[in-house]
């Protein structure tokens, strides 16, 4: 069950990649750039502190948070083994 947690948590696979492609946040091999994700997350976090996020921005903020806080560390741990 723990292995399937992430698959069940992601409702629309590839949506963050589409957003990154639209905004120029993909690397040459088609992966989401971590630097782009960090910059975008920081900008949205500052805007959220003021309470001025739109519905779309809240959704992107959540996707970035999942990517940076959960998925990326899990991928790092998997590759270290």
PDB file with SEQRES, HELIX, SHEET and CRYST1 records, atoms N, CA, C and O in Angstrom:
SEQRES   1 A   81  UNK UNK UNK UNK UNK UNK UNK UNK UNK UNK UNK UNK UNK          
SEQRES   2 A   81  UNK UNK UNK UNK UNK UNK UNK UNK UNK UNK UNK UNK UNK          
SEQRES   3 A   81  UNK UNK UNK UNK UNK UNK UNK UNK UNK UNK UNK UNK UNK          
SEQRES   4 A   81  UNK UNK UNK UNK UNK UNK UNK UNK UNK UNK UNK UNK UNK          
SEQRES   5 A   81  UNK UNK UNK UNK UNK UNK UNK UNK UNK UNK UNK UNK UNK          
SEQRES   6 A   81  UNK UNK UNK UNK UNK UNK UNK UNK UNK UNK UNK UNK UNK          
SEQRES   7 A   81  UNK UNK UNK                                                  
HELIX    1 AA1 UNK A    5  UNK A    9  1                                   5    
HELIX    2 AA2 UNK A   15  UNK A   23  1                                   9    
HELIX    3 AA3 UNK A   34  UNK A   49  1                                  16    
HELIX    4 AA4 UNK A   55  UNK A   66  1                                  12    
HELIX    5 AA5 UNK A   67  UNK A   71  3                                   5    
HELIX    6 AA6 UNK A   72  UNK A   80  1                                   9    
CRYST1    1.000    1.000    1.000  90.00  90.00  90.00 P 1           1          
ATOM      1  N   UNK A   1       0.815  -1.192   0.000  1.00  0.00           N  
ATOM      2  CA  UNK A   1       0.000   0.000   0.000  1.00  0.00           C  
ATOM      3  C   UNK A   1       0.860   1.257   0.000  1.00  0.00           C  
ATOM      4  O   UNK A   1       0.516   2.236  -0.662  1.00  0.00           O  
ATOM      5  N   UNK A   2       1.968   1.248   0.727  1.00  0.00           N  
ATOM      6  CA  UNK A   2       2.829   2.422   0.784  1.00  0.00           C  
ATOM      7  C   UNK A   2       3.448   2.722  -0.582  1.00  0.00           C  
ATOM      8  O   UNK A   2       3.697   3.882  -0.909  1.00  0.00           O  
ATOM      9  N   UNK A   3       3.695   1.692  -1.370  1.00  0.00           N  
ATOM     10  CA  UNK A   3       4.278   1.901  -2.696  1.00  0.00           C  
ATOM     11  C   UNK A   3       3.283   2.577  -3.639  1.00  0.00           C  
ATOM     12  O   UNK A   3       3.681   3.319  -4.536  1.00  0.00           O  
ATOM     13  N   UNK A   4       1.999   2.323  -3.438  1.00  0.00           N  
ATOM     14  CA  UNK A   4       0.969   2.867  -4.315  1.00  0.00           C  
ATOM     15  C   UNK A   4       0.485   4.246  -3.876  1.00  0.00           C  
ATOM     16  O   UNK A   4      -0.352   4.845  -4.552  1.00  0.00           O  
ATOM     17  N   UNK A   5       0.999   4.762  -2.753  1.00  0.00           N  
ATOM     18  CA  UNK A   5       0.531   6.040  -2.233  1.00  0.00           C  
ATOM     19  C   UNK A   5       0.680   7.154  -3.262  1.00  0.00           C  
ATOM     20  O   UNK A   5      -0.268   7.901  -3.505  1.00  0.00           O  
ATOM     21  N   UNK A   6       1.851   7.274  -3.864  1.00  0.00           N  
ATOM     22  CA  UNK A   6       2.110   8.362  -4.800  1.00  0.00           C  
ATOM     23  C   UNK A   6       1.238   8.230  -6.043  1.00  0.00           C  
ATOM     24  O   UNK A   6       0.701   9.228  -6.525  1.00  0.00           O  
ATOM     25  N   UNK A   7       1.089   7.026  -6.566  1.00  0.00           N  
ATOM     26  CA  UNK A   7       0.267   6.829  -7.752  1.00  0.00           C  
ATOM     27  C   UNK A   7      -1.173   7.253  -7.480  1.00  0.00           C  
ATOM     28  O   UNK A   7      -1.831   7.813  -8.357  1.00  0.00           O  
ATOM     29  N   UNK A   8      -1.669   6.988  -6.266  1.00  0.00           N  
ATOM     30  CA  UNK A   8      -3.037   7.374  -5.934  1.00  0.00           C  
ATOM     31  C   UNK A   8      -3.149   8.856  -5.623  1.00  0.00           C  
ATOM     32  O   UNK A   8      -4.218   9.442  -5.795  1.00  0.00           O  
ATOM     33  N   UNK A   9      -2.063   9.475  -5.168  1.00  0.00           N  
ATOM     34  CA  UNK A   9      -2.095  10.894  -4.817  1.00  0.00           C  
ATOM     35  C   UNK A   9      -2.091  11.778  -6.063  1.00  0.00           C  
ATOM     36  O   UNK A   9      -2.610  12.894  -6.035  1.00  0.00           O  
ATOM     37  N   UNK A  10      -1.516  11.290  -7.139  1.00  0.00           N  
ATOM     38  CA  UNK A  10      -1.431  12.079  -8.372  1.00  0.00           C  
ATOM     39  C   UNK A  10      -2.676  11.817  -9.208  1.00  0.00           C  
ATOM     40  O   UNK A  10      -2.889  10.713  -9.708  1.00  0.00           O  
ATOM     41  N   UNK A  11      -3.494  12.855  -9.347  1.00  0.00           N  
ATOM     42  CA  UNK A  11      -4.754  12.689 -10.056  1.00  0.00           C  
ATOM     43  C   UNK A  11      -4.597  12.853 -11.560  1.00  0.00           C  
ATOM     44  O   UNK A  11      -5.289  12.190 -12.333  1.00  0.00           O  
ATOM     45  N   UNK A  12      -3.692  13.731 -11.978  1.00  0.00           N  
ATOM     46  CA  UNK A  12      -3.491  13.972 -13.400  1.00  0.00           C  
ATOM     47  C   UNK A  12      -1.994  13.884 -13.724  1.00  0.00           C  
ATOM     48  O   UNK A  12      -1.298  14.899 -13.702  1.00  0.00           O  
ATOM     49  N   UNK A  13      -1.502  12.692 -14.022  1.00  0.00           N  
ATOM     50  CA  UNK A  13      -0.080  12.537 -14.329  1.00  0.00           C  
ATOM     51  C   UNK A  13       0.312  13.352 -15.568  1.00  0.00           C  
ATOM     52  O   UNK A  13      -0.399  13.350 -16.572  1.00  0.00           O  
ATOM     53  N   UNK A  14       1.429  14.032 -15.485  1.00  0.00           N  
ATOM     54  CA  UNK A  14       1.915  14.811 -16.623  1.00  0.00           C  
ATOM     55  C   UNK A  14       1.447  16.250 -16.641  1.00  0.00           C  
ATOM     56  O   UNK A  14       1.877  17.014 -17.505  1.00  0.00           O  
ATOM     57  N   UNK A  15       0.585  16.649 -15.723  1.00  0.00           N  
ATOM     58  CA  UNK A  15       0.067  18.012 -15.758  1.00  0.00           C  
ATOM     59  C   UNK A  15       1.150  19.027 -15.397  1.00  0.00           C  
ATOM     60  O   UNK A  15       1.193  20.110 -15.980  1.00  0.00           O  
ATOM     61  N   UNK A  16       2.024  18.696 -14.449  1.00  0.00           N  
ATOM     62  CA  UNK A  16       3.116  19.609 -14.106  1.00  0.00           C  
ATOM     63  C   UNK A  16       4.083  19.729 -15.276  1.00  0.00           C  
ATOM     64  O   UNK A  16       4.609  20.812 -15.535  1.00  0.00           O  
ATOM     65  N   UNK A  17       4.321  18.637 -15.978  1.00  0.00           N  
ATOM     66  CA  UNK A  17       5.198  18.676 -17.146  1.00  0.00           C  
ATOM     67  C   UNK A  17       4.617  19.581 -18.242  1.00  0.00           C  
ATOM     68  O   UNK A  17       5.359  20.312 -18.898  1.00  0.00           O  
ATOM     69  N   UNK A  18       3.304  19.532 -18.439  1.00  0.00           N  
ATOM     70  CA  UNK A  18       2.671  20.409 -19.426  1.00  0.00           C  
ATOM     71  C   UNK A  18       2.811  21.877 -19.029  1.00  0.00           C  
ATOM     72  O   UNK A  18       3.083  22.725 -19.879  1.00  0.00           O  
ATOM     73  N   UNK A  19       2.630  22.177 -17.753  1.00  0.00           N  
ATOM     74  CA  UNK A  19       2.785  23.549 -17.267  1.00  0.00           C  
ATOM     75  C   UNK A  19       4.226  24.004 -17.460  1.00  0.00           C  
ATOM     76  O   UNK A  19       4.470  25.123 -17.911  1.00  0.00           O  
ATOM     77  N   UNK A  20       5.184  23.139 -17.119  1.00  0.00           N  
ATOM     78  CA  UNK A  20       6.600  23.473 -17.273  1.00  0.00           C  
ATOM     79  C   UNK A  20       6.960  23.688 -18.742  1.00  0.00           C  
ATOM     80  O   UNK A  20       7.741  24.585 -19.061  1.00  0.00           O  
ATOM     81  N   UNK A  21       6.403  22.883 -19.630  1.00  0.00           N  
ATOM     82  CA  UNK A  21       6.684  23.040 -21.062  1.00  0.00           C  
ATOM     83  C   UNK A  21       6.151  24.374 -21.569  1.00  0.00           C  
ATOM     84  O   UNK A  21       6.794  25.043 -22.378  1.00  0.00           O  
ATOM     85  N   UNK A  22       4.985  24.749 -21.094  1.00  0.00           N  
ATOM     86  CA  UNK A  22       4.382  26.004 -21.526  1.00  0.00           C  
ATOM     87  C   UNK A  22       5.194  27.200 -21.047  1.00  0.00           C  
ATOM     88  O   UNK A  22       5.270  28.218 -21.735  1.00  0.00           O  
ATOM     89  N   UNK A  23       5.808  27.079 -19.855  1.00  0.00           N  
ATOM     90  CA  UNK A  23       6.547  28.192 -19.271  1.00  0.00           C  
ATOM     91  C   UNK A  23       8.055  28.077 -19.462  1.00  0.00           C  
ATOM     92  O   UNK A  23       8.805  28.898 -18.934  1.00  0.00           O  
ATOM     93  N   UNK A  24       8.509  27.079 -20.203  1.00  0.00           N  
ATOM     94  CA  UNK A  24       9.935  26.924 -20.479  1.00  0.00           C  
ATOM     95  C   UNK A  24      10.713  26.310 -19.329  1.00  0.00           C  
ATOM     96  O   UNK A  24      11.887  26.627 -19.140  1.00  0.00           O  
ATOM     97  N   UNK A  25      10.084  25.445 -18.564  1.00  0.00           N  
ATOM     98  CA  UNK A  25      10.731  24.844 -17.415  1.00  0.00           C  
ATOM     99  C   UNK A  25      11.152  23.404 -17.606  1.00  0.00           C  
ATOM    100  O   UNK A  25      11.326  22.678 -16.627  1.00  0.00           O  
ATOM    101  N   UNK A  26      11.321  22.973 -18.854  1.00  0.00           N  
ATOM    102  CA  UNK A  26      11.770  21.604 -19.118  1.00  0.00           C  
ATOM    103  C   UNK A  26      13.246  21.591 -19.470  1.00  0.00           C  
ATOM    104  O   UNK A  26      13.762  22.539 -20.061  1.00  0.00           O  
ATOM    105  N   UNK A  27      13.927  20.507 -19.102  1.00  0.00           N  
ATOM    106  CA  UNK A  27      15.319  20.345 -19.496  1.00  0.00           C  
ATOM    107  C   UNK A  27      15.349  19.795 -20.924  1.00  0.00           C  
ATOM    108  O   UNK A  27      14.303  19.538 -21.519  1.00  0.00           O  
ATOM    109  N   UNK A  28      16.542  19.620 -21.459  1.00  0.00           N  
ATOM    110  CA  UNK A  28      16.667  19.128 -22.830  1.00  0.00           C  
ATOM    111  C   UNK A  28      16.150  17.703 -22.999  1.00  0.00           C  
ATOM    112  O   UNK A  28      15.694  17.325 -24.078  1.00  0.00           O  
ATOM    113  N   UNK A  29      16.224  16.910 -21.921  1.00  0.00           N  
ATOM    114  CA  UNK A  29      15.739  15.535 -22.023  1.00  0.00           C  
ATOM    115  C   UNK A  29      14.262  15.399 -21.654  1.00  0.00           C  
ATOM    116  O   UNK A  29      13.765  14.280 -21.526  1.00  0.00           O  
ATOM    117  N   UNK A  30      13.558  16.506 -21.481  1.00  0.00           N  
ATOM    118  CA  UNK A  30      12.116  16.471 -21.270  1.00  0.00           C  
ATOM    119  C   UNK A  30      11.652  16.340 -19.834  1.00  0.00           C  
ATOM    120  O   UNK A  30      10.471  16.095 -19.591  1.00  0.00           O  
ATOM    121  N   UNK A  31      12.555  16.498 -18.875  1.00  0.00           N  
ATOM    122  CA  UNK A  31      12.186  16.415 -17.467  1.00  0.00           C  
ATOM    123  C   UNK A  31      11.951  17.818 -16.919  1.00  0.00           C  
ATOM    124  O   UNK A  31      12.420  18.805 -17.487  1.00  0.00           O  
ATOM    125  N   UNK A  32      11.228  17.895 -15.825  1.00  0.00           N  
ATOM    126  CA  UNK A  32      10.950  19.180 -15.195  1.00  0.00           C  
ATOM    127  C   UNK A  32      12.227  19.687 -14.533  1.00  0.00           C  
ATOM    128  O   UNK A  32      12.853  18.976 -13.748  1.00  0.00           O  
ATOM    129  N   UNK A  33      12.607  20.914 -14.853  1.00  0.00           N  
ATOM    130  CA  UNK A  33      13.808  21.515 -14.291  1.00  0.00           C  
ATOM    131  C   UNK A  33      13.577  21.841 -12.824  1.00  0.00           C  
ATOM    132  O   UNK A  33      12.592  22.493 -12.478  1.00  0.00           O  
ATOM    133  N   UNK A  34      14.468  21.395 -11.973  1.00  0.00           N  
ATOM    134  CA  UNK A  34      14.328  21.628 -10.534  1.00  0.00           C  
ATOM    135  C   UNK A  34      14.512  23.105 -10.212  1.00  0.00           C  
ATOM    136  O   UNK A  34      13.827  23.632  -9.336  1.00  0.00           O  
ATOM    137  N   UNK A  35      15.420  23.778 -10.900  1.00  0.00           N  
ATOM    138  CA  UNK A  35      15.618  25.207 -10.637  1.00  0.00           C  
ATOM    139  C   UNK A  35      14.370  25.996 -11.003  1.00  0.00           C  
ATOM    140  O   UNK A  35      13.982  26.910 -10.276  1.00  0.00           O  
ATOM    141  N   UNK A  36      13.735  25.653 -12.127  1.00  0.00           N  
ATOM    142  CA  UNK A  36      12.487  26.315 -12.511  1.00  0.00           C  
ATOM    143  C   UNK A  36      11.422  26.065 -11.456  1.00  0.00           C  
ATOM    144  O   UNK A  36      10.705  26.985 -11.063  1.00  0.00           O  
ATOM    145  N   UNK A  37      11.317  24.820 -10.994  1.00  0.00           N  
ATOM    146  CA  UNK A  37      10.296  24.465 -10.010  1.00  0.00           C  
ATOM    147  C   UNK A  37      10.521  25.222  -8.706  1.00  0.00           C  
ATOM    148  O   UNK A  37       9.564  25.698  -8.095  1.00  0.00           O  
ATOM    149  N   UNK A  38      11.775  25.338  -8.273  1.00  0.00           N  
ATOM    150  CA  UNK A  38      12.069  26.065  -7.031  1.00  0.00           C  
ATOM    151  C   UNK A  38      11.723  27.542  -7.155  1.00  0.00           C  
ATOM    152  O   UNK A  38      11.140  28.124  -6.240  1.00  0.00           O  
ATOM    153  N   UNK A  39      12.082  28.156  -8.288  1.00  0.00           N  
ATOM    154  CA  UNK A  39      11.792  29.575  -8.488  1.00  0.00           C  
ATOM    155  C   UNK A  39      10.286  29.826  -8.538  1.00  0.00           C  
ATOM    156  O   UNK A  39       9.784  30.767  -7.923  1.00  0.00           O  
ATOM    157  N   UNK A  40       9.581  28.986  -9.267  1.00  0.00           N  
ATOM    158  CA  UNK A  40       8.129  29.128  -9.387  1.00  0.00           C  
ATOM    159  C   UNK A  40       7.456  28.915  -8.038  1.00  0.00           C  
ATOM    160  O   UNK A  40       6.532  29.643  -7.674  1.00  0.00           O  
ATOM    161  N   UNK A  41       7.924  27.913  -7.297  1.00  0.00           N  
ATOM    162  CA  UNK A  41       7.364  27.620  -5.974  1.00  0.00           C  
ATOM    163  C   UNK A  41       7.595  28.796  -5.024  1.00  0.00           C  
ATOM    164  O   UNK A  41       6.692  29.177  -4.279  1.00  0.00           O  
ATOM    165  N   UNK A  42       8.795  29.371  -5.050  1.00  0.00           N  
ATOM    166  CA  UNK A  42       9.104  30.507  -4.172  1.00  0.00           C  
ATOM    167  C   UNK A  42       8.234  31.712  -4.510  1.00  0.00           C  
ATOM    168  O   UNK A  42       7.750  32.402  -3.613  1.00  0.00           O  
ATOM    169  N   UNK A  43       8.036  31.967  -5.794  1.00  0.00           N  
ATOM    170  CA  UNK A  43       7.199  33.099  -6.202  1.00  0.00           C  
ATOM    171  C   UNK A  43       5.756  32.895  -5.759  1.00  0.00           C  
ATOM    172  O   UNK A  43       5.117  33.821  -5.260  1.00  0.00           O  
ATOM    173  N   UNK A  44       5.250  31.687  -5.941  1.00  0.00           N  
ATOM    174  CA  UNK A  44       3.875  31.410  -5.535  1.00  0.00           C  
ATOM    175  C   UNK A  44       3.735  31.406  -4.012  1.00  0.00           C  
ATOM    176  O   UNK A  44       2.691  31.793  -3.488  1.00  0.00           O  
ATOM    177  N   UNK A  45       4.772  30.973  -3.302  1.00  0.00           N  
ATOM    178  CA  UNK A  45       4.727  30.981  -1.840  1.00  0.00           C  
ATOM    179  C   UNK A  45       4.651  32.413  -1.305  1.00  0.00           C  
ATOM    180  O   UNK A  45       3.912  32.692  -0.360  1.00  0.00           O  
ATOM    181  N   UNK A  46       5.423  33.317  -1.917  1.00  0.00           N  
ATOM    182  CA  UNK A  46       5.373  34.723  -1.509  1.00  0.00           C  
ATOM    183  C   UNK A  46       3.995  35.314  -1.786  1.00  0.00           C  
ATOM    184  O   UNK A  46       3.454  36.065  -0.974  1.00  0.00           O  
ATOM    185  N   UNK A  47       3.439  34.966  -2.936  1.00  0.00           N  
ATOM    186  CA  UNK A  47       2.117  35.475  -3.297  1.00  0.00           C  
ATOM    187  C   UNK A  47       1.036  34.881  -2.389  1.00  0.00           C  
ATOM    188  O   UNK A  47       0.062  35.557  -2.055  1.00  0.00           O  
ATOM    189  N   UNK A  48       1.209  33.621  -1.993  1.00  0.00           N  
ATOM    190  CA  UNK A  48       0.246  32.958  -1.107  1.00  0.00           C  
ATOM    191  C   UNK A  48       0.266  33.572   0.282  1.00  0.00           C  
ATOM    192  O   UNK A  48      -0.763  33.613   0.956  1.00  0.00           O  
ATOM    193  N   UNK A  49       1.421  34.049   0.716  1.00  0.00           N  
ATOM    194  CA  UNK A  49       1.520  34.666   2.037  1.00  0.00           C  
ATOM    195  C   UNK A  49       0.640  35.908   2.122  1.00  0.00           C  
ATOM    196  O   UNK A  49       0.142  36.257   3.192  1.00  0.00           O  
ATOM    197  N   UNK A  50       0.454  36.565   0.992  1.00  0.00           N  
ATOM    198  CA  UNK A  50      -0.426  37.735   0.943  1.00  0.00           C  
ATOM    199  C   UNK A  50      -1.878  37.337   0.742  1.00  0.00           C  
ATOM    200  O   UNK A  50      -2.779  38.162   0.887  1.00  0.00           O  
ATOM    201  N   UNK A  51      -2.106  36.066   0.408  1.00  0.00           N  
ATOM    202  CA  UNK A  51      -3.471  35.582   0.186  1.00  0.00           C  
ATOM    203  C   UNK A  51      -4.046  35.975  -1.161  1.00  0.00           C  
ATOM    204  O   UNK A  51      -5.246  36.219  -1.288  1.00  0.00           O  
ATOM    205  N   UNK A  52      -3.182  36.034  -2.170  1.00  0.00           N  
ATOM    206  CA  UNK A  52      -3.635  36.506  -3.476  1.00  0.00           C  
ATOM    207  C   UNK A  52      -3.440  35.490  -4.591  1.00  0.00           C  
ATOM    208  O   UNK A  52      -3.139  35.871  -5.722  1.00  0.00           O  
ATOM    209  N   UNK A  53      -3.604  34.204  -4.296  1.00  0.00           N  
ATOM    210  CA  UNK A  53      -3.466  33.181  -5.328  1.00  0.00           C  
ATOM    211  C   UNK A  53      -4.812  32.936  -6.000  1.00  0.00           C  
ATOM    212  O   UNK A  53      -5.849  32.849  -5.342  1.00  0.00           O  
ATOM    213  N   UNK A  54      -4.771  32.826  -7.315  1.00  0.00           N  
ATOM    214  CA  UNK A  54      -5.981  32.454  -8.042  1.00  0.00           C  
ATOM    215  C   UNK A  54      -6.175  30.943  -7.941  1.00  0.00           C  
ATOM    216  O   UNK A  54      -5.326  30.238  -7.394  1.00  0.00           O  
ATOM    217  N   UNK A  55      -7.281  30.455  -8.462  1.00  0.00           N  
ATOM    218  CA  UNK A  55      -7.557  29.026  -8.400  1.00  0.00           C  
ATOM    219  C   UNK A  55      -6.498  28.225  -9.158  1.00  0.00           C  
ATOM    220  O   UNK A  55      -6.038  27.191  -8.672  1.00  0.00           O  
ATOM    221  N   UNK A  56      -6.114  28.689 -10.329  1.00  0.00           N  
ATOM    222  CA  UNK A  56      -5.094  28.014 -11.125  1.00  0.00           C  
ATOM    223  C   UNK A  56      -3.745  28.040 -10.412  1.00  0.00           C  
ATOM    224  O   UNK A  56      -3.027  27.040 -10.396  1.00  0.00           O  
ATOM    225  N   UNK A  57      -3.403  29.184  -9.826  1.00  0.00           N  
ATOM    226  CA  UNK A  57      -2.129  29.288  -9.124  1.00  0.00           C  
ATOM    227  C   UNK A  57      -2.086  28.375  -7.896  1.00  0.00           C  
ATOM    228  O   UNK A  57      -1.032  27.825  -7.575  1.00  0.00           O  
ATOM    229  N   UNK A  58      -3.213  28.210  -7.210  1.00  0.00           N  
ATOM    230  CA  UNK A  58      -3.269  27.293  -6.070  1.00  0.00           C  
ATOM    231  C   UNK A  58      -3.016  25.860  -6.516  1.00  0.00           C  
ATOM    232  O   UNK A  58      -2.332  25.096  -5.835  1.00  0.00           O  
ATOM    233  N   UNK A  59      -3.579  25.506  -7.671  1.00  0.00           N  
ATOM    234  CA  UNK A  59      -3.393  24.150  -8.194  1.00  0.00           C  
ATOM    235  C   UNK A  59      -1.928  23.918  -8.578  1.00  0.00           C  
ATOM    236  O   UNK A  59      -1.367  22.867  -8.268  1.00  0.00           O  
ATOM    237  N   UNK A  60      -1.310  24.890  -9.247  1.00  0.00           N  
ATOM    238  CA  UNK A  60       0.094  24.773  -9.641  1.00  0.00           C  
ATOM    239  C   UNK A  60       0.976  24.724  -8.395  1.00  0.00           C  
ATOM    240  O   UNK A  60       1.942  23.964  -8.349  1.00  0.00           O  
ATOM    241  N   UNK A  61       0.651  25.525  -7.396  1.00  0.00           N  
ATOM    242  CA  UNK A  61       1.399  25.539  -6.136  1.00  0.00           C  
ATOM    243  C   UNK A  61       1.370  24.163  -5.484  1.00  0.00           C  
ATOM    244  O   UNK A  61       2.392  23.687  -4.990  1.00  0.00           O  
ATOM    245  N   UNK A  62       0.225  23.533  -5.480  1.00  0.00           N  
ATOM    246  CA  UNK A  62       0.104  22.193  -4.909  1.00  0.00           C  
ATOM    247  C   UNK A  62       0.912  21.158  -5.675  1.00  0.00           C  
ATOM    248  O   UNK A  62       1.545  20.290  -5.075  1.00  0.00           O  
ATOM    249  N   UNK A  63       0.890  21.250  -6.993  1.00  0.00           N  
ATOM    250  CA  UNK A  63       1.663  20.315  -7.823  1.00  0.00           C  
ATOM    251  C   UNK A  63       3.164  20.491  -7.593  1.00  0.00           C  
ATOM    252  O   UNK A  63       3.906  19.513  -7.495  1.00  0.00           O  
ATOM    253  N   UNK A  64       3.600  21.748  -7.510  1.00  0.00           N  
ATOM    254  CA  UNK A  64       5.011  22.018  -7.262  1.00  0.00           C  
ATOM    255  C   UNK A  64       5.426  21.540  -5.874  1.00  0.00           C  
ATOM    256  O   UNK A  64       6.521  21.006  -5.695  1.00  0.00           O  
ATOM    257  N   UNK A  65       4.559  21.732  -4.910  1.00  0.00           N  
ATOM    258  CA  UNK A  65       4.859  21.288  -3.554  1.00  0.00           C  
ATOM    259  C   UNK A  65       5.007  19.765  -3.504  1.00  0.00           C  
ATOM    260  O   UNK A  65       5.923  19.248  -2.863  1.00  0.00           O  
ATOM    261  N   UNK A  66       4.116  19.057  -4.174  1.00  0.00           N  
ATOM    262  CA  UNK A  66       4.214  17.599  -4.231  1.00  0.00           C  
ATOM    263  C   UNK A  66       5.511  17.174  -4.906  1.00  0.00           C  
ATOM    264  O   UNK A  66       6.186  16.252  -4.447  1.00  0.00           O  
ATOM    265  N   UNK A  67       5.852  17.844  -5.987  1.00  0.00           N  
ATOM    266  CA  UNK A  67       7.069  17.509  -6.736  1.00  0.00           C  
ATOM    267  C   UNK A  67       8.327  17.751  -5.898  1.00  0.00           C  
ATOM    268  O   UNK A  67       9.203  16.890  -5.827  1.00  0.00           O  
ATOM    269  N   UNK A  68       8.414  18.918  -5.269  1.00  0.00           N  
ATOM    270  CA  UNK A  68       9.634  19.279  -4.549  1.00  0.00           C  
ATOM    271  C   UNK A  68       9.763  18.605  -3.188  1.00  0.00           C  
ATOM    272  O   UNK A  68      10.870  18.261  -2.774  1.00  0.00           O  
ATOM    273  N   UNK A  69       8.663  18.415  -2.496  1.00  0.00           N  
ATOM    274  CA  UNK A  69       8.738  17.912  -1.120  1.00  0.00           C  
ATOM    275  C   UNK A  69       8.605  16.400  -1.022  1.00  0.00           C  
ATOM    276  O   UNK A  69       9.130  15.804  -0.082  1.00  0.00           O  
ATOM    277  N   UNK A  70       7.911  15.757  -1.975  1.00  0.00           N  
ATOM    278  CA  UNK A  70       7.649  14.322  -1.864  1.00  0.00           C  
ATOM    279  C   UNK A  70       8.312  13.530  -2.989  1.00  0.00           C  
ATOM    280  O   UNK A  70       9.091  12.613  -2.728  1.00  0.00           O  
ATOM    281  N   UNK A  71       8.013  13.872  -4.213  1.00  0.00           N  
ATOM    282  CA  UNK A  71       8.470  13.058  -5.340  1.00  0.00           C  
ATOM    283  C   UNK A  71       9.983  13.118  -5.548  1.00  0.00           C  
ATOM    284  O   UNK A  71      10.631  12.083  -5.702  1.00  0.00           O  
ATOM    285  N   UNK A  72      10.536  14.310  -5.552  1.00  0.00           N  
ATOM    286  CA  UNK A  72      11.958  14.441  -5.820  1.00  0.00           C  
ATOM    287  C   UNK A  72      12.807  13.749  -4.760  1.00  0.00           C  
ATOM    288  O   UNK A  72      13.735  13.029  -5.125  1.00  0.00           O  
ATOM    289  N   UNK A  73      12.538  13.930  -3.456  1.00  0.00           N  
ATOM    290  CA  UNK A  73      13.319  13.182  -2.461  1.00  0.00           C  
ATOM    291  C   UNK A  73      13.142  11.673  -2.588  1.00  0.00           C  
ATOM    292  O   UNK A  73      14.084  10.923  -2.334  1.00  0.00           O  
ATOM    293  N   UNK A  74      11.961  11.217  -2.974  1.00  0.00           N  
ATOM    294  CA  UNK A  74      11.735   9.783  -3.138  1.00  0.00           C  
ATOM    295  C   UNK A  74      12.538   9.236  -4.305  1.00  0.00           C  
ATOM    296  O   UNK A  74      13.043   8.116  -4.235  1.00  0.00           O  
ATOM    297  N   UNK A  75      12.662  10.001  -5.364  1.00  0.00           N  
ATOM    298  CA  UNK A  75      13.445   9.575  -6.523  1.00  0.00           C  
ATOM    299  C   UNK A  75      14.932   9.516  -6.145  1.00  0.00           C  
ATOM    300  O   UNK A  75      15.643   8.603  -6.567  1.00  0.00           O  
ATOM    301  N   UNK A  76      15.400  10.491  -5.349  1.00  0.00           N  
ATOM    302  CA  UNK A  76      16.796  10.487  -4.917  1.00  0.00           C  
ATOM    303  C   UNK A  76      17.105   9.250  -4.091  1.00  0.00           C  
ATOM    304  O   UNK A  76      18.148   8.624  -4.277  1.00  0.00           O  
ATOM    305  N   UNK A  77      16.198   8.889  -3.170  1.00  0.00           N  
ATOM    306  CA  UNK A  77      16.423   7.722  -2.325  1.00  0.00           C  
ATOM    307  C   UNK A  77      16.442   6.443  -3.146  1.00  0.00           C  
ATOM    308  O   UNK A  77      17.221   5.531  -2.870  1.00  0.00           O  
ATOM    309  N   UNK A  78      15.586   6.379  -4.151  1.00  0.00           N  
ATOM    310  CA  UNK A  78      15.501   5.173  -4.989  1.00  0.00           C  
ATOM    311  C   UNK A  78      16.793   4.995  -5.787  1.00  0.00           C  
ATOM    312  O   UNK A  78      17.250   3.864  -5.953  1.00  0.00           O  
ATOM    313  N   UNK A  79      17.386   6.067  -6.281  1.00  0.00           N  
ATOM    314  CA  UNK A  79      18.585   5.949  -7.097  1.00  0.00           C  
ATOM    315  C   UNK A  79      19.838   5.692  -6.262  1.00  0.00           C  
ATOM    316  O   UNK A  79      20.829   5.187  -6.790  1.00  0.00           O  
ATOM    317  N   UNK A  80      19.818   6.028  -4.971  1.00  0.00           N  
ATOM    318  CA  UNK A  80      20.987   5.790  -4.109  1.00  0.00           C  
ATOM    319  C   UNK A  80      21.162   4.325  -3.768  1.00  0.00           C  
ATOM    320  O   UNK A  80      22.276   3.904  -3.454  1.00  0.00           O  
ATOM    321  N   UNK A  81      20.114   3.544  -3.816  1.00  0.00           N  
ATOM    322  CA  UNK A  81      20.191   2.126  -3.435  1.00  0.00           C  
ATOM    323  C   UNK A  81      21.041   1.317  -4.355  1.00  0.00           C  
ATOM    324  O   UNK A  81      21.194   0.112  -4.155  1.00  0.00           O  
TER     325      UNK A  81                                                      
END                                                                             
